[in-house]
């Protein structure tokens, strides 16, 4: 799968190592710059330490300390064009998340194969946010 030619920085936030680690590995192999965190509060720290904008947030919805929706809201205060791909095991949560901004927000239901995740990321990257 060919992803966007432009360098893309992705913040991956997932509290389960068994989900987060393979995602991070796969994205790095495909040329993404990846920041990773186990929960929302840690993700904010990573973003601020990084010091540069991120292009895409890939986050679980339900996490300790700061959930995915709260994290996206905080980051979008500083990065209004931030694209967000929510991961959730509960499809009913996705409806509320998607309605907020369908041009820059998407969801993927867990569990998912890596090919589906990469396709969802590519689709979100290529969307016209206007």
C-alpha positions as CSV (number, residue, x, y, z in Angstrom):
1,X,0.0,0.0,0.0
2,X,1.4,3.4,-1.0
3,X,0.6,6.2,1.5
4,X,0.9,9.9,1.0
5,X,4.2,11.1,-0.5
6,X,4.4,13.9,2.0
7,X,6.1,13.2,5.4
8,X,3.4,12.8,7.9
9,X,3.7,12.9,11.7
10,X,1.2,10.7,13.5
11,X,0.5,10.6,17.3
12,X,-0.6,7.1,18.2
13,X,-2.4,6.8,21.5
14,X,-3.5,3.4,22.8
15,X,-3.3,2.0,26.3
16,X,-2.9,-1.6,25.1
17,X,0.7,-2.4,24.2
18,X,-0.4,-5.3,22.0
19,X,-2.3,-2.9,19.8
20,X,-0.1,0.2,20.0
21,X,3.3,-1.4,19.4
22,X,2.5,-3.2,16.1
23,X,0.8,0.0,14.8
24,X,3.8,2.1,15.6
25,X,6.1,-0.4,14.0
26,X,4.0,-0.6,10.8
27,X,3.7,3.2,10.5
28,X,7.4,3.7,11.0
29,X,8.2,1.1,8.3
30,X,6.1,3.1,5.9
31,X,7.9,6.3,6.5
32,X,5.7,8.1,9.0
33,X,7.2,10.0,11.9
34,X,5.5,8.5,14.9
35,X,5.0,9.7,18.4
36,X,3.4,7.2,20.8
37,X,1.7,7.4,24.2
38,X,-0.3,5.0,26.4
39,X,-3.0,7.6,27.3
40,X,-4.2,11.1,26.6
41,X,-2.3,12.9,29.2
42,X,1.0,11.3,28.1
43,X,0.1,12.1,24.5
44,X,-0.2,15.8,25.3
45,X,3.3,15.6,26.9
46,X,4.7,13.9,23.9
47,X,3.2,16.5,21.5
48,X,4.6,19.3,23.6
49,X,8.1,17.7,23.9
50,X,8.1,17.1,20.1
51,X,7.7,20.9,19.5
52,X,6.4,20.5,16.0
53,X,2.9,20.1,14.6
54,X,1.4,16.7,14.1
55,X,-0.7,15.9,11.1
56,X,-2.8,13.1,12.4
57,X,-4.0,11.7,15.7
58,X,-4.7,8.0,15.9
59,X,-6.3,7.4,19.2
60,X,-8.3,4.9,21.2
61,X,-11.6,6.3,22.4
62,X,-11.7,4.8,25.9
63,X,-8.4,5.4,27.9
64,X,-7.4,6.3,31.4
65,X,-6.5,9.9,32.4
66,X,-7.9,11.6,29.3
67,X,-10.0,9.9,26.7
68,X,-9.6,10.1,22.9
69,X,-12.3,12.7,22.4
70,X,-11.0,15.0,25.1
71,X,-7.4,14.6,23.7
72,X,-8.6,15.5,20.2
73,X,-10.4,18.6,21.5
74,X,-7.3,19.8,23.4
75,X,-5.0,19.2,20.4
76,X,-7.4,20.9,18.0
77,X,-7.3,24.0,20.2
78,X,-3.7,24.3,19.0
79,X,-3.9,22.4,15.7
80,X,-7.4,23.2,14.2
81,X,-6.7,21.3,11.0
82,X,-5.6,18.1,12.9
83,X,-7.1,14.9,11.4
84,X,-8.3,12.3,13.9
85,X,-8.8,8.6,13.4
86,X,-10.5,7.1,16.4
87,X,-10.1,3.4,17.2
88,X,-12.9,1.8,19.1
89,X,-14.3,-1.6,19.9
90,X,-17.7,-0.1,20.2
91,X,-19.2,1.1,16.9
92,X,-22.0,3.1,18.7
93,X,-19.4,5.5,20.0
94,X,-18.3,6.3,16.5
95,X,-21.5,8.0,15.5
96,X,-21.1,10.8,18.0
97,X,-17.4,11.2,17.2
98,X,-17.9,11.3,13.4
99,X,-20.7,13.9,13.5
100,X,-18.4,16.5,15.0
101,X,-16.3,16.9,11.8
102,X,-16.7,14.3,9.1
103,X,-14.1,16.0,6.8
104,X,-11.3,15.6,9.3
105,X,-12.5,12.8,11.6
106,X,-12.9,9.0,11.0
107,X,-13.1,5.9,13.0
108,X,-12.1,2.3,12.7
109,X,-13.6,-0.5,14.7
110,X,-11.2,-2.8,16.6
111,X,-10.0,-5.4,16.0
112,X,-8.8,-4.5,12.5
113,X,-6.2,-5.8,10.1
114,X,-3.2,-3.5,9.5
115,X,-4.2,-3.1,5.8
116,X,-7.6,-1.7,6.9
117,X,-5.9,0.7,9.3
118,X,-3.5,1.9,6.6
119,X,-6.3,2.4,4.1
120,X,-8.3,4.4,6.7
121,X,-5.2,6.6,7.4
122,X,-4.6,7.2,3.7
123,X,-8.3,8.1,3.2
124,X,-8.1,10.6,6.0
125,X,-4.8,12.1,4.8
126,X,-6.3,12.6,1.3
127,X,-9.6,14.1,2.3
128,X,-10.3,17.7,1.5
129,X,-10.7,19.3,4.9
130,X,-12.6,22.3,3.5
